[in-house]
Amino acid sequence: MLVTVARTQGSVPREAGAWMAVFDDAVLGTVGGGHLEFEAIARARQQLARAGEGAAAADEARFALGPSLGQCCGGVVHLRFETVHPADAPALQARLLARRHPVALFGGGHVGRALVEVLARLPLSVHWIDSRDGIFPDALPEGVQAEHSDPVQAAVADLAPGSRVLIMSFSHAEDLDIVAACLQRLRQRDDLPYVGLIGSRTKWATFRHRLQARGFTEAELARITCPIGVPGITGKQPEVIAVAVAAQLLQTLPPG
């Protein structure tokens, strides 16, 4: 059974569109946890048991979190229950992946690898790009697509519209070329809502001078975020940087 938050009222633990898949012996995803989820799982398994008896393929149920479930949120959640058959898998995958926001990550180094592990668990589809052969692991997390591109900046032209871009290649020269390609695309299409460059303020000051020499204006350069990551996190370990950058990226996403 696929259980989806159809709509909500008041204070609730998850937004409309949140989902979980309920099997006889396992659960994937979450609609908010607590008593709400406990009741939803029980209902889904009851419907699974009746699926072979001609039960309805989909229905909806209302859960008042305060009065009936004793949860402090106090809002109301409407859950939709749908029976999913093997033949439904391709359409279901397309439907769920459509809710993911595209991210382009340039660089397969230590921070890039740590970031991919974090981003793959978020509502994002990751396009991972590097100019070096053999840089990507054999097994990629679900939702991650790897691309070898040489020159690496050539991949910018084909990024999905609306991509958030993270730049952290092995080379400052490559980083500069990728930033320039992103600025050129912003000038032409203005469809990259976030472009972040790893590095220090000193690195960005050097890049600014070189990009100005290539003809980019102050207003255009202001579209680049450098350094990247939410402020106040000072650790330099790849995993720490990855969490800080992922948090900043989430701040750029639309609500829900």
C-alpha positions in Angstrom: 0.0 0.0 0.0 1.1 3.5 -0.8 0.1 5.9 2.0 0.2 9.6 1.0 -0.5 12.8 2.9 -3.4 14.1 0.7 -4.0 17.4 2.5 -3.6 18.9 6.0 -5.2 21.4 8.4 -3.4 23.2 11.2 -0.2 21.9 12.8 0.9 18.5 11.4 4.1 16.5 11.3 4.5 16.2 7.5 3.4 18.2 4.5 1.0 17.2 1.7 2.8 14.8 -0.7 4.8 13.0 2.0 4.5 9.2 1.6 5.3 5.8 2.9 5.1 2.4 1.3 3.7 -0.3 3.6 4.4 -4.0 3.0 3.4 -7.1 5.0 6.7 -7.1 6.8 8.4 -3.7 6.2 7.8 0.1 5.9 9.6 2.5 3.6 9.3 6.3 4.1 7.2 8.1 6.7 4.1 10.3 7.0 5.1 11.7 10.4 5.7 9.0 12.9 4.0 8.6 16.2 0.4 7.3 16.7 -0.6 8.7 13.3 1.8 6.4 11.6 1.0 3.5 13.8 -2.6 3.7 12.9 -1.9 4.3 9.2 0.3 1.2 9.0 -2.3 -0.9 10.7 -5.0 0.4 8.3 -2.7 -0.2 5.3 -2.0 -3.8 6.3 -5.7 -4.4 6.8 -6.3 -3.2 3.3 -3.5 -5.3 2.0 -5.1 -8.4 3.5 -8.4 -7.5 1.7 -6.8 -6.6 -1.6 -7.4 -10.1 -3.0 -11.0 -9.9 -2.0 -11.8 -7.1 -4.4 -11.4 -4.2 -1.9 -11.2 -0.7 -3.2 -7.9 0.2 -4.9 -7.7 3.5 -3.2 -9.5 5.4 -0.4 -8.9 8.3 1.9 -9.1 8.6 5.7 -9.2 11.6 8.1 -7.0 11.6 11.2 -7.5 14.3 13.9 -4.2 14.3 15.7 -5.3 15.8 19.0 -8.8 14.4 19.9 -8.4 10.9 18.4 -4.6 10.2 18.5 -3.4 12.2 21.5 -0.7 14.0 19.5 0.2 17.5 20.6 0.3 18.9 17.0 -3.5 19.2 17.1 -4.0 19.4 13.4 -5.8 17.2 10.9 -4.2 14.9 8.3 -6.0 13.3 5.4 -4.2 10.2 4.2 -4.8 8.5 0.9 -4.3 4.7 0.7 -3.6 3.1 -2.7 -3.0 -0.5 -3.6 0.2 -0.8 -5.7 0.8 -3.8 -8.0 4.1 -4.7 -9.7 2.8 -3.4 -13.0 2.3 0.0 -11.4 6.0 0.4 -10.4 7.3 2.4 -13.4 4.4 5.0 -13.2 4.8 5.2 -9.4 8.6 5.7 -9.7 8.0 8.6 -12.2 5.4 10.1 -9.9 7.6 10.1 -6.8 10.7 11.2 -8.6 8.9 14.1 -10.1 8.8 15.7 -6.6 12.6 15.8 -6.5 14.5 19.0 -7.1 17.5 18.8 -9.5 21.0 19.4 -8.2 24.3 19.4 -10.2 27.4 18.5 -8.2 30.7 19.2 -9.9 33.5 17.2 -8.3 34.1 13.7 -7.1 36.6 14.3 -4.4 36.2 13.7 -0.6 33.6 16.4 -0.1 31.7 15.5 -3.2 31.5 11.9 -2.1 30.3 12.9 1.3 27.8 15.3 -0.2 26.3 12.6 -2.5 25.6 10.4 0.5 23.7 13.2 2.2 21.9 14.6 -0.8 20.7 11.1 -2.0 18.6 10.9 1.2 16.9 14.2 0.5 14.1 15.1 -2.0 16.7 15.8 -4.7 17.9 14.2 -7.9 21.7 14.5 -8.2 23.6 14.9 -11.4 27.2 14.2 -10.4 29.9 15.4 -12.8 33.7 15.1 -13.0 36.3 15.3 -15.8 38.4 12.4 -14.5 38.0 8.8 -15.5 37.4 6.2 -12.8 36.4 8.8 -10.1 32.9 7.6 -9.4 32.2 4.6 -7.2 30.8 1.5 -8.9 27.5 1.6 -7.0 25.7 5.0 -6.9 22.9 5.8 -4.4 19.4 5.9 -5.8 18.6 9.2 -7.4 22.2 9.9 -8.4 23.3 10.0 -12.0 27.1 10.3 -12.8 28.6 11.9 -15.9 32.1 12.1 -17.2 32.6 15.5 -19.0 35.8 16.8 -20.5 35.9 19.7 -20.5 33.9 19.6 -17.4 32.2 23.0 -17.9 30.5 21.7 -21.1 28.0 19.9 -18.9 26.5 23.2 -17.7 24.6 23.8 -20.9 22.7 20.5 -20.5 21.7 20.8 -16.9 18.0 20.5 -16.0 16.3 23.8 -15.7 16.0 24.8 -12.1 19.2 23.0 -11.1 21.0 24.0 -7.9 24.7 23.9 -8.7 27.5 23.0 -6.4 31.1 23.5 -7.6 34.0 21.6 -5.9 36.3 20.1 -8.6 39.9 19.0 -8.0 41.2 22.1 -9.8 40.8 25.8 -9.3 41.1 26.3 -13.0 38.1 23.9 -13.6 36.1 25.6 -10.8 36.7 29.0 -12.5 35.5 27.6 -15.9 32.4 26.0 -14.4 31.5 29.3 -12.6 31.9 31.2 -15.8 29.7 28.7 -17.7 27.0 29.0 -15.0 27.2 32.8 -15.2 26.9 32.6 -19.0 23.8 30.4 -18.6 22.3 32.7 -16.1 22.8 35.6 -18.5 21.1 33.6 -21.3 18.4 31.7 -19.5 18.4 32.7 -15.8 17.3 29.2 -14.7 19.8 28.2 -12.1 18.4 29.4 -8.7 21.5 28.6 -6.7 25.2 28.4 -7.7 27.6 27.6 -4.9 31.4 27.5 -5.0 33.5 25.8 -2.3 36.4 27.8 -1.0 37.5 30.7 1.1 36.8 34.4 0.8 40.3 34.8 -0.6 39.6 32.3 -3.3 36.4 34.1 -4.2 38.2 37.5 -4.3 40.7 36.0 -6.8 37.9 34.5 -8.9 36.0 37.8 -8.9 38.9 39.6 -10.5 39.3 36.9 -13.2 35.6 36.8 -13.9 35.4 40.6 -14.1 38.2 40.4 -16.7 35.9 38.0 -18.7 33.2 40.6 -18.8 30.9 39.6 -16.0 29.3 42.4 -14.0 29.0 42.9 -10.2 25.3 42.1 -10.3 26.1 38.8 -12.1 28.9 37.9 -9.7 26.5 38.5 -6.8 24.5 35.4 -8.0 27.4 33.2 -6.9 27.5 31.9 -3.3 31.1 31.5 -1.9 32.0 30.3 0.7 29.2 27.7 0.8 27.4 26.1 3.8 25.3 27.5 6.6 27.3 29.9 8.8 28.6 28.9 12.2 29.8 25.4 11.3 33.6 25.5 11.4 34.6 21.9 11.0 36.7 21.0 8.0 36.0 17.3 7.8 34.2 16.3 4.5 31.2 15.0 6.3 30.8 18.2 8.3 31.1 20.4 5.2 28.6 18.1 3.5 26.0 18.6 6.2 26.5 22.4 6.2 26.2 22.6 2.4 23.1 20.4 2.3 21.4 22.5 5.0 22.1 25.7 2.9 20.8 24.0 -0.2 17.5 23.0 1.6 17.1 26.7 2.5 16.8 27.5 -1.2 14.0 25.0 -2.0 10.4 26.2 -2.2 8.1 25.3 0.7 6.8 21.8 0.8 
